[in-house]
Amino acid sequence: FVDLEAPICTMEDGARLSVDIYVEQGTGYATIERTRPAYLPVDALMVDAIFSPVLKVNYDVEAARVGQRTDYERLIIEVWTNGVHSPESTVREASSILRNYYDNFVADMEKIHPAARLEAEASVETPSGEESVGAAADEADPNNHHSRPVRDLELSIRSENCLLRGGIHTIGDLLSKTREDLLKIRNLGKISLREIEEKVEKLGSDLPTEKSEDKSVKEDVNP
């Protein structure tokens, strides 16, 4: 992106100017103190460079309600760009970079203590006399948890991000997927699948299987 409105010099009437301008690619903001490119002549003048397409960013966090729960928050982000990239694409790329950074942390932790972490989570018990509102509602209505978000399962960050990336936002969405469907989601491996199955079993449900679906289809075709 070249700023055609950037002032280069001030000239008097009748003056002429001949100048060679070198344009380079980069990221972020680069000062004139950066390493001098080898292709520049000795008498070339370097200037500060802004490579980022983002001109301005503003954000706000406000309270939000999802169903009967009022402890959610909504993030509002406003982004202005120079037109090289749209605000949507810049937010998407920044989110992808941030997600990959955190995925590295989670992957390293699961690689070091995969079994110990799952056993620790499975051994956690709810203190006597303390029950969540969601759990109490599920006992009254076994199908009520279908509309609850997957975050209520209290999965690890990696597993939850994988589900959201796969378009699974509610427990009902999750219960409509088979083990094979979940394993097709990028970065969702057998350890994450085992964790998800344990959380689903605590709700008194199970993930559907391909075999059960095939059987039901045959029964419908051949009564």
N, C-alpha and C positions, 0 to 999 in steps of 0.2 A: 504494500500500500504506500503510495507516494502522495504526500500532502501538497497539492498544487497551489495552495494558498500560503505556504510557508515563505516568509520574506528571505531573500538571498542577499540583497544589497540595496543601497540607495544610490541612484545615478542622476547626474545632472543632464540637462538637455544636450543632445548631440554626442553624448558619451557612448562608447561601445564596450561590450564585455564578452570575452571568450572564456568559457570555463568548462572543465571536465568534471562531471559529478559521478561518483561511484556509489552504487546502491548495493546493499548486502541484506541477507536474510538473517533473522535471529529470533530470540524469544525475550519477553519481558522488557526491561529497561537497561540500556547499556550506556555508560558514561564515556567521556573522551579519555578516561584513564584506562580503558580496557586495552588488551593486547593489540598492538598495531598490526593490521593485516599485511602480509609480505608483498602483496601486489600493489600497494600504495606507493606512489613516488615519495621521495624524501621531503619535498616541500608541500605535500598535501595537508590540508587542514581537516582534522577529525571533529565531529560534532556529536552531541548526545543523541541517542536514538531510542525511539519508543516503538517497539515491535508489536506490542499487545494491541489487539483490535478493540479491547474494552476501554471505553472512555470514562465511564462512571458506573458505580454500583451502589445500590441502596437496598437495605433489607429491614424487615419488621417482623416481630413475633407476636402473635395474638392468641388469645384463648379460643379453643374450638371444641365443638361437641360432636361426638360420634355415637349415635344411638342413645343409650341412657348414660353414657360416660361423659363427664365434663372435664376430665383431667388431661385432655389432649391439647396440643398447641399447633397452630398453623404458621408456617414460614412463608413470608411473602418477599420475593426477590425482584428488584427492578434492575435491569441491565441496559446500558446504552453502548452501542458499538459504532465503529467507523464505517460499517457497511461491508467490510471484507467478509465477516462472518455474522450471522444473525445472533441475536441474544439467546435464542433457544439452543443453537448449536454450541455456543460458548459455555453455557451452563451445563449442557450434556457432557461436553468434553472435560470440563473441570470436575464434574461429579465422577466421571469414569476414572480420572487420574487419582482422585482422593480415595475412591473405592479400592483401586488396585493397591494403593499404599497400605490400607488397613487389611486387605486380603493377605498381604505378605506377613503381617504380624500374626494373624489368625492361623495361617498355614504353618508357620514356624512353631506356634504353641501346640497345635494339634499333632505335629510331627514328633515333638518331644514327649508330651504326656497325653496321648489320645485316650487310652483306656481309663487312666486315673481321673480325667476330667469328667467323663461320662458317669463313672461310678460315684463320684462326689455329688453330681447333680441328682442321680437316682436316689441317693441316700438322704436327701433333704426332706424333712417332714414338716408338715404344717403344725404350728403350736396348737395345743388343745384350746378350743374355744375361739379360734381365729379362722374364719373362712372368708374367702373372697366373695364379692357380690356375684361374680361370674359363675363360680362353682356352685353357689346356692341356687342360682337360677337354672343351672344345668340339671341339678337334681330334681327340680320341679318340672322341668321340661327337657328331656334328653336331647331334643333336636335344636335347642336354643343356641348351642355353641356354634352352629353352622354360620351364623352371621357375625361372630366375633372375629376381630383381626388376628392374624397369625402371631402378632407380637405378644398376645395373651398366653401363648404357649411357653414363653420365656426361653426361647431357643438361643443358642450361641449367635453372635453377630454374623459369623460366616454363613450359618445355616439359614438365618432369617433373610439375609441379603440375597442368597441364592433363590429362595422362594419368591421374593419380590421381583427379582430379575426374570423369573419364569412366569410372571403374571399371576402368581398365587397370593392374594391379599387377605382372604378370609379362611377360616378353618373349613368352611363348606367347600371352598375352592380346592383345598388340600385333600379333603376326603373324596373328591371326585377323580383324583389322580392315582394311578397305580405306581408300584415301586419302579417299574420300567420307565414310566413317564418322568418321575423325579430324577432318575439317574441320567436322563438326557439333558438336564439343565446344566449349564456350564459351571464348573467348579463344585458341583454337588456330588460328593463321593459316598462311599459306603459308610464311612464314619458319621457323616452328617445324616445319611438316611437312617441309620440305626438310632440316632438321637431323636429324629422326627417320629419314628415309629414308637419309641418309648413314650414320648409326650402324647401321641394320639391314643395309645393304650390307656393312659391315665384318665382319658375322657370316656373310656368305655367303648371306644371305636377301633376300627382297623382299616388300613388302606385296602382298597379293592384290588383284586388280582385279575390278570388277563384271562385266566382259566375260568373264573366265575362268570366273567362277562360273556365268554364264548358259549358257556353252557346255557346261560339265560337266552341267548339268541337262538340256539338250537331248539330250546323248549318252545319258544314263540313260533318258530317255523313249523315244527312237528308236534302239535299238541297231543 
